[in-house]
Amino acid sequence: MQTMTQRVIGALKLDTATYEEVEHDPNAMRQAVILVAVAALLSGLIGAGLHADNFVTGLLGQLVSTFVGWLVWAFVIWLVGTKLFAAEADLPEMLRVTGFAYAPALFSAIPCVNVLVFFWMLATGFVAVRAGLDLDNGKTIVTIVVGLVAVVAVMMAILIPLGLAGALLGGLADAGR
């Protein structure tokens, strides 16, 4: 059994055996949660740092949105894979493998590498979903695309009202000065 560090390195290297091990190890859930949290915090540092007056709010927002995105993505992928393509997997397995797909986000606090991190995460997501659901490449791509569309839809449903509320509250605060 690999350590968490070895698993993260294996995930970064797109090692299918690492994702298979994570899929079948219920104890890897804690590691997946830690990995997603650290990745969210690191990626939040760059975004929140750009708006130092709202640093804590930006960091917390990044943490919440990353976790919501991860949960929605894992759920939709599990649903599509098991219902549409008759794959055999359970939701905790999908949470574990997709959690480890967040490994490239550990580098997102490094300036100028976000595009690389995005494409690297697509690759780790592909390997994670293919390993977690035992699908062929075509079905894996369909599953990922449906999952990403669902994540974007959920994020928009959450962020648009929050953005409007923030704009309204900010406008009211400015009017009161």
C-alpha positions in Angstrom: 0.0 0.0 0.0 1.3 3.4 -1.0 1.6 6.4 1.3 -0.4 9.5 0.6 2.7 11.2 -0.9 3.3 8.2 -3.2 -0.4 8.3 -4.2 -0.3 12.0 -5.0 2.9 11.5 -7.1 1.2 8.5 -8.9 -1.9 10.6 -9.6 0.3 13.4 -11.0 2.0 10.9 -13.2 -1.3 9.6 -14.5 -0.6 6.1 -13.1 -3.7 4.0 -13.5 -2.5 1.6 -10.8 -2.6 4.4 -8.3 -6.1 5.3 -9.1 -7.1 1.7 -8.9 -5.6 1.4 -5.5 -7.3 4.5 -4.3 -10.6 3.3 -5.7 -10.4 0.1 -3.7 -9.1 1.5 -0.4 -11.9 3.0 1.7 -9.2 4.5 4.0 -8.1 6.7 1.1 -11.2 8.9 1.5 -9.5 11.0 4.2 -6.5 11.4 1.9 -8.8 12.5 -0.9 -10.5 15.1 1.3 -7.1 16.4 2.5 -5.8 16.6 -1.1 -8.9 18.6 -2.3 -8.7 20.9 0.7 -5.0 21.6 0.3 -5.5 22.1 -3.5 -8.4 24.5 -2.8 -6.4 26.5 -0.3 -3.4 26.8 -2.6 -5.4 27.8 -5.6 -7.3 30.2 -3.3 -4.1 31.9 -2.3 -3.5 33.2 -5.8 -7.1 34.4 -6.3 -7.6 35.7 -2.8 -4.2 37.4 -2.9 -5.3 39.5 -5.8 -8.0 41.0 -3.6 -6.2 41.5 -0.3 -9.1 43.4 1.2 -11.3 40.3 0.9 -8.5 37.7 1.5 -10.3 35.5 4.0 -13.6 35.7 2.1 -11.9 34.8 -1.1 -10.0 31.9 0.4 -13.2 30.6 2.1 -15.1 31.0 -1.2 -12.5 29.0 -3.0 -12.6 26.2 -0.4 -16.4 26.0 -0.5 -16.6 26.2 -4.3 -13.9 23.6 -4.8 -15.6 21.1 -2.4 -19.0 21.7 -4.0 -17.5 21.2 -7.5 -15.8 18.0 -6.4 -18.9 16.6 -4.8 -21.1 17.5 -7.8 -18.6 16.2 -10.3 -18.1 12.9 -8.5 -21.9 12.4 -8.1 -22.7 13.2 -11.7 -19.9 11.0 -13.0 -21.0 8.2 -10.8 -24.6 8.6 -11.9 -23.7 8.8 -15.6 -21.2 5.9 -15.4 -23.5 3.6 -13.4 -26.9 4.4 -14.9 -26.0 5.3 -18.6 -23.1 3.0 -19.1 -23.9 0.3 -16.5 -20.4 0.6 -14.8 -20.0 -0.9 -11.4 -18.9 1.6 -8.8 -20.1 3.3 -5.7 -20.1 6.9 -4.9 -17.4 6.8 -2.3 -15.1 5.1 -4.9 -15.8 8.0 -7.3 -15.2 10.6 -4.6 -11.8 9.0 -3.8 -10.5 8.8 -7.4 -11.8 12.2 -8.4 -10.4 13.7 -5.2 -6.9 12.4 -6.3 -7.5 13.9 -9.8 -7.2 17.3 -8.0 -3.5 16.7 -7.4 -2.3 19.1 -10.2 -4.1 21.9 -8.4 -1.3 21.7 -5.8 0.7 23.7 -8.3 -2.0 26.4 -9.0 -0.5 28.9 -6.6 2.5 29.2 -8.9 2.1 32.2 -11.1 1.6 31.6 -14.8 0.9 27.8 -14.7 -2.9 27.8 -14.4 -3.5 26.8 -18.0 -1.0 23.9 -17.6 -2.7 22.9 -14.3 -6.2 23.0 -16.0 -5.1 20.6 -18.8 -3.2 18.4 -16.3 -6.3 18.2 -14.2 -8.3 17.2 -17.3 -5.8 14.4 -17.9 -5.9 13.2 -14.2 -9.7 13.4 -14.3 -9.7 11.3 -17.4 -7.5 8.6 -15.8 -9.4 8.7 -12.6 -12.8 8.3 -14.2 -11.7 5.6 -16.6 -10.1 3.7 -13.7 -13.0 4.3 -11.3 -15.7 3.2 -13.7 -13.7 0.8 -15.9 -15.0 2.5 -19.0 -13.5 2.7 -22.5 -12.0 6.0 -23.6 -15.2 7.2 -25.5 -17.5 6.6 -22.6 -15.0 8.2 -20.3 -15.0 11.4 -22.3 -18.8 11.5 -22.5 -19.0 11.0 -18.7 -16.5 13.7 -18.0 -18.1 16.2 -20.3 -21.6 15.6 -18.8 -19.9 15.9 -15.3 -18.2 19.2 -16.2 -21.4 20.7 -17.6 -23.2 19.7 -14.4 -20.5 21.4 -12.3 -20.7 24.6 -14.3 -24.5 24.6 -14.1 -24.5 24.1 -10.3 -21.7 26.7 -9.8 -23.6 29.2 -11.9 -26.8 28.5 -9.9 -24.9 29.2 -6.7 -22.6 32.0 -7.8 -24.9 34.2 -9.8 -27.4 34.7 -6.9 -24.4 35.3 -4.6 -22.8 37.7 -7.0 -26.1 39.6 -7.4 -26.5 39.6 -3.6 -22.9 40.8 -3.1 -23.4 43.6 -5.7 -26.7 44.6 -4.1 -25.2 44.6 -0.6 -22.1 46.4 -1.8 -24.2 49.1 -3.5 -26.3 49.5 -0.4 -23.2 49.9 1.7 -21.8 52.5 -0.6 -25.1 54.4 -0.7 -25.0 54.5 3.1 -21.7 56.4 3.2 
